[in-house]
């Protein structure tokens, strides 16, 4: 869970991160649920998003003030996973996950 939190914070702050395919696939539903929650913009949703991001004020403010309003009319699919190709070891396949 701590790894997902740190990856989610990095994705929210930077908009795009490079990681392994497995981590990107695991991060995708986590961050999409956070953005859907942030679209409601209530006190409860702000608290839930902040607690799931590890009470990081910078990333939770950015997800509410910049990212969620951008996706207000979009029903889902806020992220994109782009595989960077096969490496020699299949456990180290790299991917880029980014906000659409």
N, CA, C and O atoms as CSV, one atom per row, in Angstrom:
chain,resi,resn,atom,element,x,y,z
A,1,UNK,N,N,0.821,-1.188,0.000
A,1,UNK,CA,C,0.000,0.000,0.000
A,1,UNK,C,C,0.865,1.252,0.000
A,1,UNK,O,O,0.514,2.253,-0.625
A,2,UNK,N,N,1.984,1.200,0.693
A,2,UNK,CA,C,2.871,2.369,0.741
A,2,UNK,C,C,3.459,2.653,-0.641
A,2,UNK,O,O,3.654,3.810,-1.011
A,3,UNK,N,N,3.737,1.603,-1.391
A,3,UNK,CA,C,4.267,1.784,-2.736
A,3,UNK,C,C,3.225,2.427,-3.650
A,3,UNK,O,O,3.552,3.306,-4.447
A,4,UNK,N,N,1.959,1.982,-3.533
A,4,UNK,CA,C,0.894,2.578,-4.337
A,4,UNK,C,C,0.718,4.056,-3.998
A,4,UNK,O,O,0.508,4.887,-4.881
A,5,UNK,N,N,0.807,4.368,-2.706
A,5,UNK,CA,C,0.671,5.774,-2.303
A,5,UNK,C,C,1.772,6.639,-2.898
A,5,UNK,O,O,1.507,7.730,-3.403
A,6,UNK,N,N,2.989,6.158,-2.839
A,6,UNK,CA,C,4.091,6.969,-3.362
A,6,UNK,C,C,4.022,7.086,-4.885
A,6,UNK,O,O,4.331,8.142,-5.436
A,7,UNK,N,N,3.619,6.007,-5.573
A,7,UNK,CA,C,3.450,6.079,-7.020
A,7,UNK,C,C,2.299,7.012,-7.389
A,7,UNK,O,O,2.397,7.774,-8.351
A,8,UNK,N,N,1.211,6.953,-6.624
A,8,UNK,CA,C,0.063,7.819,-6.899
A,8,UNK,C,C,0.426,9.283,-6.678
A,8,UNK,O,O,0.036,10.148,-7.462
A,9,UNK,N,N,1.172,9.563,-5.613
A,9,UNK,CA,C,1.603,10.954,-5.368
A,9,UNK,C,C,2.490,11.450,-6.499
A,9,UNK,O,O,2.341,12.587,-6.948
A,10,UNK,N,N,3.406,10.617,-6.960
A,10,UNK,CA,C,4.291,11.015,-8.054
A,10,UNK,C,C,3.505,11.243,-9.344
A,10,UNK,O,O,3.797,12.175,-10.094
A,11,UNK,N,N,2.514,10.398,-9.602
A,11,UNK,CA,C,1.701,10.559,-10.800
A,11,UNK,C,C,0.866,11.827,-10.743
A,11,UNK,O,O,0.734,12.526,-11.747
A,12,UNK,N,N,0.310,12.127,-9.598
A,12,UNK,CA,C,-0.499,13.339,-9.450
A,12,UNK,C,C,0.366,14.587,-9.621
A,12,UNK,O,O,-0.043,15.535,-10.291
A,13,UNK,N,N,1.533,14.594,-9.032
A,13,UNK,CA,C,2.397,15.778,-9.095
A,13,UNK,C,C,3.010,15.947,-10.481
A,13,UNK,O,O,3.049,17.062,-11.002
A,14,UNK,N,N,3.489,14.862,-11.088
A,14,UNK,CA,C,4.191,14.952,-12.369
A,14,UNK,C,C,3.304,14.758,-13.588
A,14,UNK,O,O,3.634,15.255,-14.665
A,15,UNK,N,N,2.195,14.053,-13.453
A,15,UNK,CA,C,1.321,13.791,-14.584
A,15,UNK,C,C,1.708,12.573,-15.390
A,15,UNK,O,O,0.900,12.065,-16.168
A,16,UNK,N,N,2.931,12.092,-15.220
A,16,UNK,CA,C,3.430,10.940,-15.979
A,16,UNK,C,C,4.614,10.350,-15.219
A,16,UNK,O,O,5.483,11.085,-14.751
A,17,UNK,N,N,4.647,9.023,-15.096
A,17,UNK,CA,C,5.789,8.366,-14.464
A,17,UNK,C,C,6.145,7.113,-15.256
A,17,UNK,O,O,5.304,6.532,-15.943
A,18,UNK,N,N,7.402,6.711,-15.147
A,18,UNK,CA,C,7.874,5.470,-15.757
A,18,UNK,C,C,8.104,4.454,-14.655
A,18,UNK,O,O,8.779,4.733,-13.664
A,19,UNK,N,N,7.533,3.271,-14.839
A,19,UNK,CA,C,7.626,2.217,-13.840
A,19,UNK,C,C,7.509,0.876,-14.555
A,19,UNK,O,O,7.521,0.826,-15.785
A,20,UNK,N,N,7.397,-0.197,-13.803
A,20,UNK,CA,C,7.219,-1.507,-14.429
A,20,UNK,C,C,5.762,-1.679,-14.847
A,20,UNK,O,O,4.880,-0.976,-14.352
A,21,UNK,N,N,5.516,-2.606,-15.752
A,21,UNK,CA,C,4.164,-2.852,-16.247
A,21,UNK,C,C,3.255,-3.317,-15.110
A,21,UNK,O,O,2.104,-2.891,-15.020
A,22,UNK,N,N,3.760,-4.176,-14.258
A,22,UNK,CA,C,2.954,-4.702,-13.157
A,22,UNK,C,C,2.537,-3.601,-12.186
A,22,UNK,O,O,1.391,-3.565,-11.738
A,23,UNK,N,N,3.462,-2.709,-11.863
A,23,UNK,CA,C,3.130,-1.604,-10.959
A,23,UNK,C,C,2.151,-0.634,-11.610
A,23,UNK,O,O,1.266,-0.101,-10.941
A,24,UNK,N,N,2.304,-0.407,-12.894
A,24,UNK,CA,C,1.391,0.493,-13.607
A,24,UNK,C,C,-0.017,-0.081,-13.641
A,24,UNK,O,O,-0.992,0.651,-13.468
A,25,UNK,N,N,-0.129,-1.391,-13.863
A,25,UNK,CA,C,-1.439,-2.025,-13.886
A,25,UNK,C,C,-2.103,-2.008,-12.519
A,25,UNK,O,O,-3.328,-1.933,-12.420
A,26,UNK,N,N,-1.302,-2.077,-11.471
A,26,UNK,CA,C,-1.863,-2.042,-10.128
A,26,UNK,C,C,-2.212,-0.614,-9.703
A,26,UNK,O,O,-3.145,-0.405,-8.928
A,27,UNK,N,N,-1.475,0.350,-10.202
A,27,UNK,CA,C,-1.713,1.749,-9.861
A,27,UNK,C,C,-2.951,2.308,-10.551
A,27,UNK,O,O,-3.626,3.181,-10.005
A,28,UNK,N,N,-3.249,1.818,-11.727
A,28,UNK,CA,C,-4.340,2.375,-12.533
A,28,UNK,C,C,-5.697,2.412,-11.819
A,28,UNK,O,O,-6.302,3.482,-11.757
A,29,UNK,N,N,-6.209,1.291,-11.272
A,29,UNK,CA,C,-7.505,1.385,-10.585
A,29,UNK,C,C,-7.450,2.238,-9.318
A,29,UNK,O,O,-8.437,2.879,-8.956
A,30,UNK,N,N,-6.304,2.246,-8.649
A,30,UNK,CA,C,-6.151,3.038,-7.429
A,30,UNK,C,C,-6.299,4.529,-7.732
A,30,UNK,O,O,-7.041,5.225,-7.039
A,31,UNK,N,N,-5.610,5.028,-8.751
A,31,UNK,CA,C,-5.633,6.453,-9.056
A,31,UNK,C,C,-6.960,6.842,-9.696
A,31,UNK,O,O,-7.437,7.959,-9.492
A,32,UNK,N,N,-7.561,5.940,-10.464
A,32,UNK,CA,C,-8.846,6.261,-11.074
A,32,UNK,C,C,-9.947,6.391,-10.036
A,32,UNK,O,O,-10.828,7.239,-10.178
A,33,UNK,N,N,-9.914,5.574,-9.004
A,33,UNK,CA,C,-10.886,5.700,-7.919
A,33,UNK,C,C,-10.685,7.015,-7.160
A,33,UNK,O,O,-11.655,7.646,-6.742
A,34,UNK,N,N,-9.428,7.423,-6.986
A,34,UNK,CA,C,-9.158,8.695,-6.311
A,34,UNK,C,C,-9.696,9.875,-7.113
A,34,UNK,O,O,-10.281,10.795,-6.541
A,35,UNK,N,N,-9.508,9.860,-8.416
A,35,UNK,CA,C,-9.989,10.958,-9.249
A,35,UNK,C,C,-11.518,10.986,-9.258
A,35,UNK,O,O,-12.118,12.059,-9.198
A,36,UNK,N,N,-12.147,9.822,-9.332
A,36,UNK,CA,C,-13.604,9.768,-9.290
A,36,UNK,C,C,-14.123,10.309,-7.962
A,36,UNK,O,O,-15.125,11.024,-7.925
A,37,UNK,N,N,-13.446,9.970,-6.886
A,37,UNK,CA,C,-13.826,10.471,-5.572
A,37,UNK,C,C,-13.634,11.985,-5.492
A,37,UNK,O,O,-14.462,12.683,-4.907
A,38,UNK,N,N,-12.561,12.489,-6.069
A,38,UNK,CA,C,-12.256,13.918,-6.013
A,38,UNK,C,C,-13.215,14.747,-6.855
A,38,UNK,O,O,-13.378,15.941,-6.604
A,39,UNK,N,N,-13.848,14.137,-7.844
A,39,UNK,CA,C,-14.790,14.866,-8.688
A,39,UNK,C,C,-16.012,15.329,-7.904
A,39,UNK,O,O,-16.651,16.305,-8.299
A,40,UNK,N,N,-16.357,14.660,-6.806
A,40,UNK,CA,C,-17.509,15.048,-5.992
A,40,UNK,C,C,-17.248,16.363,-5.264
A,40,UNK,O,O,-18.174,17.152,-5.074
A,41,UNK,N,N,-16.019,16.610,-4.859
A,41,UNK,CA,C,-15.586,17.841,-4.181
A,41,UNK,C,C,-16.420,18.158,-2.942
A,41,UNK,O,O,-16.967,19.253,-2.811
A,42,UNK,N,N,-16.507,17.194,-2.045
A,42,UNK,CA,C,-17.125,17.412,-0.750
A,42,UNK,C,C,-16.038,17.290,0.311
A,42,UNK,O,O,-14.919,16.864,0.025
A,43,UNK,N,N,-16.378,17.664,1.523
A,43,UNK,CA,C,-15.415,17.557,2.613
A,43,UNK,C,C,-15.028,16.097,2.836
A,43,UNK,O,O,-13.861,15.783,3.069
A,44,UNK,N,N,-16.011,15.216,2.763
A,44,UNK,CA,C,-15.736,13.786,2.950
A,44,UNK,C,C,-14.808,13.254,1.863
A,44,UNK,O,O,-13.891,12.485,2.152
A,45,UNK,N,N,-15.039,13.659,0.615
A,45,UNK,CA,C,-14.165,13.167,-0.458
A,45,UNK,C,C,-12.762,13.739,-0.320
A,45,UNK,O,O,-11.786,13.043,-0.601
A,46,UNK,N,N,-12.640,14.985,0.104
A,46,UNK,CA,C,-11.310,15.563,0.331
A,46,UNK,C,C,-10.559,14.797,1.412
A,46,UNK,O,O,-9.359,14.550,1.285
A,47,UNK,N,N,-11.257,14.427,2.464
A,47,UNK,CA,C,-10.617,13.679,3.556
A,47,UNK,C,C,-10.233,12.269,3.112
A,47,UNK,O,O,-9.158,11.779,3.458
A,48,UNK,N,N,-11.109,11.617,2.348
A,48,UNK,CA,C,-10.806,10.273,1.866
A,48,UNK,C,C,-9.609,10.272,0.923
A,48,UNK,O,O,-8.728,9.420,1.032
A,49,UNK,N,N,-9.580,11.223,0.004
A,49,UNK,CA,C,-8.457,11.307,-0.931
A,49,UNK,C,C,-7.161,11.592,-0.178
A,49,UNK,O,O,-6.131,10.977,-0.453
A,50,UNK,N,N,-7.214,12.527,0.774
A,50,UNK,CA,C,-6.011,12.865,1.545
A,50,UNK,C,C,-5.509,11.666,2.342
A,50,UNK,O,O,-4.303,11.432,2.415
A,51,UNK,N,N,-6.413,10.913,2.934
A,51,UNK,CA,C,-5.973,9.763,3.730
A,51,UNK,C,C,-5.404,8.661,2.843
A,51,UNK,O,O,-4.451,7.989,3.238
A,52,UNK,N,N,-5.967,8.461,1.654
A,52,UNK,CA,C,-5.446,7.423,0.770
A,52,UNK,C,C,-4.128,7.816,0.120
A,52,UNK,O,O,-3.366,6.954,-0.317
A,53,UNK,N,N,-3.855,9.125,0.054
A,53,UNK,CA,C,-2.557,9.580,-0.453
A,53,UNK,C,C,-1.539,9.767,0.668
A,53,UNK,O,O,-0.446,10.279,0.426
A,54,UNK,N,N,-1.874,9.369,1.866
A,54,UNK,CA,C,-0.939,9.461,2.974
A,54,UNK,C,C,-0.853,10.855,3.570
A,54,UNK,O,O,0.205,11.260,4.052
A,55,UNK,N,N,-1.965,11.596,3.540
A,55,UNK,CA,C,-2.052,12.953,4.091
A,55,UNK,C,C,-1.007,13.897,3.502
A,55,UNK,O,O,-0.472,14.752,4.208
A,56,UNK,N,N,-0.723,13.747,2.236
A,56,UNK,CA,C,0.173,14.643,1.522
A,56,UNK,C,C,-0.658,15.807,0.998
A,56,UNK,O,O,-1.475,15.628,0.094
A,57,UNK,N,N,-0.458,16.993,1.556
A,57,UNK,CA,C,-1.304,18.136,1.230
A,57,UNK,C,C,-1.101,18.630,-0.201
A,57,UNK,O,O,-2.053,19.076,-0.841
A,58,UNK,N,N,0.127,18.555,-0.705
A,58,UNK,CA,C,0.402,19.046,-2.054
A,58,UNK,C,C,-0.335,18.225,-3.111
A,58,UNK,O,O,-0.988,18.786,-3.991
A,59,UNK,N,N,-0.234,16.915,-3.027
A,59,UNK,CA,C,-0.862,16.073,-4.043
A,59,UNK,C,C,-2.381,16.049,-3.894
A,59,UNK,O,O,-3.089,16.016,-4.901
A,60,UNK,N,N,-2.901,16.065,-2.663
A,60,UNK,CA,C,-4.356,16.046,-2.516
A,60,UNK,C,C,-4.965,17.372,-2.961
A,60,UNK,O,O,-6.076,17.383,-3.491
A,61,UNK,N,N,-4.273,18.479,-2.760
A,61,UNK,CA,C,-4.767,19.769,-3.251
A,61,UNK,C,C,-4.743,19.810,-4.774
A,61,UNK,O,O,-5.665,20.335,-5.398
A,62,UNK,N,N,-3.696,19.259,-5.370
A,62,UNK,CA,C,-3.593,19.273,-6.829
A,62,UNK,C,C,-4.655,18.390,-7.469
A,62,UNK,O,O,-5.215,18.744,-8.507
A,63,UNK,N,N,-4.935,17.246,-6.858
A,63,UNK,CA,C,-5.938,16.356,-7.443
A,63,UNK,C,C,-7.327,16.994,-7.381
A,63,UNK,O,O,-8.141,16.787,-8.281
A,64,UNK,N,N,-7.604,17.766,-6.329
A,64,UNK,CA,C,-8.913,18.413,-6.210
A,64,UNK,C,C,-9.015,19.696,-7.024
A,64,UNK,O,O,-10.060,19.961,-7.620
A,65,UNK,N,N,-7.965,20.488,-7.062
A,65,UNK,CA,C,-8.039,21.804,-7.683
A,65,UNK,C,C,-7.727,21.800,-9.172
A,65,UNK,O,O,-8.250,22.643,-9.900
A,66,UNK,N,N,-6.895,20.886,-9.647
A,66,UNK,CA,C,-6.482,20.896,-11.045
A,66,UNK,C,C,-6.952,19.673,-11.829
A,66,UNK,O,O,-7.483,19.811,-12.931
A,67,UNK,N,N,-6.760,18.483,-11.273
A,67,UNK,CA,C,-7.001,17.260,-12.040
A,67,UNK,C,C,-8.487,16.913,-12.121
A,67,UNK,O,O,-8.996,16.675,-13.216
A,68,UNK,N,N,-9.189,16.879,-10.997
A,68,UNK,CA,C,-10.600,16.474,-10.991
A,68,UNK,C,C,-11.493,17.404,-11.826
A,68,UNK,O,O,-12.361,16.898,-12.537
A,69,UNK,N,N,-11.328,18.724,-11.781
A,69,UNK,CA,C,-12.180,19.575,-12.635
A,69,UNK,C,C,-11.959,19.336,-14.134
A,69,UNK,O,O,-12.872,19.532,-14.935
A,70,UNK,N,N,-10.759,18.917,-14.507
A,70,UNK,CA,C,-10.466,18.649,-15.907
A,70,UNK,C,C,-11.265,17.447,-16.422
A,70,UNK,O,O,-11.588,17.385,-17.608
A,71,UNK,N,N,-11.585,16.498,-15.545
A,71,UNK,CA,C,-12.291,15.280,-15.924
A,71,UNK,C,C,-13.746,15.288,-15.472
A,71,UNK,O,O,-14.354,14.225,-15.343
A,72,UNK,N,N,-14.310,16.453,-15.232
A,72,UNK,CA,C,-15.661,16.562,-14.685
A,72,UNK,C,C,-16.705,15.854,-15.550
A,72,UNK,O,O,-17.587,15.180,-15.018
A,73,UNK,N,N,-16.620,15.997,-16.863
A,73,UNK,CA,C,-17.609,15.403,-17.755
A,73,UNK,C,C,-17.208,14.034,-18.288
A,73,UNK,O,O,-17.945,13.435,-19.071
A,74,UNK,N,N,-16.064,13.541,-17.877
A,74,UNK,CA,C,-15.583,12.247,-18.369
A,74,UNK,C,C,-16.006,11.145,-17.393
A,74,UNK,O,O,-15.764,11.273,-16.192
A,75,UNK,N,N,-16.633,10.062,-17.879
A,75,UNK,CA,C,-17.124,9.025,-16.972
A,75,UNK,C,C,-16.061,8.062,-16.450
A,75,UNK,O,O,-16.364,7.266,-15.562
A,76,UNK,N,N,-14.856,8.099,-16.951
A,76,UNK,CA,C,-13.802,7.199,-16.486
A,76,UNK,C,C,-12.672,7.170,-17.486
A,76,UNK,O,O,-12.708,7.885,-18.488
A,77,UNK,N,N,-11.682,6.365,-17.231
A,77,UNK,CA,C,-10.551,6.241,-18.148
A,77,UNK,C,C,-9.645,7.447,-18.101
A,77,UNK,O,O,-9.380,8.074,-19.127
A,78,UNK,N,N,-9.164,7.778,-16.907
A,78,UNK,CA,C,-8.346,8.972,-16.721
A,78,UNK,C,C,-6.867,8.725,-16.947
A,78,UNK,O,O,-6.091,9.675,-17.051
A,79,UNK,N,N,-6.464,7.464,-17.025
A,79,UNK,CA,C,-5.047,7.153,-17.177
A,79,UNK,C,C,-4.806,6.319,-18.425
A,79,UNK,O,O,-5.714,5.690,-18.969
A,80,UNK,N,N,-3.557,6.336,-18.857
A,80,UNK,CA,C,-3.128,5.551,-20.015
A,80,UNK,C,C,-1.832,4.852,-19.641
A,80,UNK,O,O,-0.927,5.471,-19.082
A,81,UNK,N,N,-1.739,3.568,-19.947
A,81,UNK,CA,C,-0.514,2.796,-19.726
A,81,UNK,C,C,0.079,2.477,-21.092
A,81,UNK,O,O,-0.562,1.826,-21.918
A,82,UNK,N,N,1.307,2.937,-21.327
A,82,UNK,CA,C,2.003,2.690,-22.585
A,82,UNK,C,C,3.206,1.809,-22.283
A,82,UNK,O,O,4.103,2.200,-21.536
A,83,UNK,N,N,3.218,0.616,-22.871
A,83,UNK,CA,C,4.333,-0.305,-22.664
A,83,UNK,C,C,5.506,0.147,-23.525
A,83,UNK,O,O,5.332,0.511,-24.688
A,84,UNK,N,N,6.703,0.121,-22.942
A,84,UNK,CA,C,7.888,0.595,-23.647
A,84,UNK,C,C,8.628,-0.491,-24.412
A,84,UNK,O,O,9.677,-0.221,-24.997
A,85,UNK,N,N,8.117,-1.683,-24.420
A,85,UNK,CA,C,8.760,-2.744,-25.189
A,85,UNK,C,C,9.319,-3.836,-24.314
A,85,UNK,O,O,9.428,-3.695,-23.096
A,86,UNK,N,N,9.669,-4.927,-24.959
A,86,UNK,CA,C,10.191,-6.089,-24.249
A,86,UNK,C,C,11.664,-5.892,-23.911
A,86,UNK,O,O,12.449,-5.404,-24.724
A,87,UNK,N,N,12.007,-6.275,-22.720
A,87,UNK,CA,C,13.392,-6.311,-22.276
A,87,UNK,C,C,13.817,-7.773,-22.214
A,87,UNK,O,O,13.024,-8.662,-22.524
A,88,UNK,N,N,15.034,-8.023,-21.825
A,88,UNK,CA,C,15.503,-9.404,-21.753
A,88,UNK,C,C,14.809,-10.175,-20.640
A,88,UNK,O,O,14.559,-11.373,-20.773
A,89,UNK,N,N,14.497,-9.495,-19.547
A,89,UNK,CA,C,13.830,-10.133,-18.415
A,89,UNK,C,C,12.369,-9.683,-18.392
A,89,UNK,O,O,12.113,-8.488,-18.247
A,90,UNK,N,N,11.403,-10.593,-18.530
A,90,UNK,CA,C,9.999,-10.177,-18.607
A,90,UNK,C,C,9.468,-9.543,-17.322
A,90,UNK,O,O,8.440,-8.867,-17.356
A,91,UNK,N,N,10.145,-9.748,-16.190
A,91,UNK,CA,C,9.692,-9.117,-14.954
A,91,UNK,C,C,10.075,-7.650,-14.884
A,91,UNK,O,O,9.570,-6.927,-14.026
A,92,UNK,N,N,10.957,-7.190,-15.768
A,92,UNK,CA,C,11.383,-5.799,-15.749
A,92,UNK,C,C,10.866,-5.007,-16.949
A,92,UNK,O,O,11.460,-3.992,-17.312
A,93,UNK,N,N,9.777,-5.448,-17.567
A,93,UNK,CA,C,9.198,-4.682,-18.664
A,93,UNK,C,C,8.782,-3.316,-18.149
A,93,UNK,O,O,8.111,-3.218,-17.122
A,94,UNK,N,N,9.168,-2.279,-18.839
A,94,UNK,CA,C,8.884,-0.907,-18.414
A,94,UNK,C,C,7.636,-0.373,-19.098
A,94,UNK,O,O,7.287,-0.791,-20.202
A,95,UNK,N,N,6.977,0.547,-18.432
A,95,UNK,CA,C,5.786,1.185,-18.984
A,95,UNK,C,C,5.728,2.611,-18.465
A,95,UNK,O,O,6.325,2.947,-17.442
A,96,UNK,N,N,5.000,3.433,-19.188
A,96,UNK,CA,C,4.724,4.797,-18.746
A,96,UNK,C,C,3.239,4.862,-18.439
A,96,UNK,O,O,2.408,4.467,-19.257
A,97,UNK,N,N,2.912,5.361,-17.258
A,97,UNK,CA,C,1.514,5.602,-16.912
A,97,UNK,C,C,1.354,7.114,-16.825
A,97,UNK,O,O,2.149,7.797,-16.180
A,98,UNK,N,N,0.319,7.629,-17.481
A,98,UNK,CA,C,0.116,9.068,-17.538
A,98,UNK,C,C,-1.353,9.395,-17.443
A,98,UNK,O,O,-2.212,8.569,-17.752
A,99,UNK,N,N,-1.631,10.600,-17.014
A,99,UNK,CA,C,-2.997,11.097,-17.006
A,99,UNK,C,C,-3.369,11.529,-18.408
A,99,UNK,O,O,-2.587,12.205,-19.077
A,100,UNK,N,N,-4.542,11.151,-18.859
A,100,UNK,CA,C,-4.971,11.468,-20.227
A,100,UNK,C,C,-5.410,12.914,-20.308
A,100,UNK,O,O,-5.808,13.379,-21.376
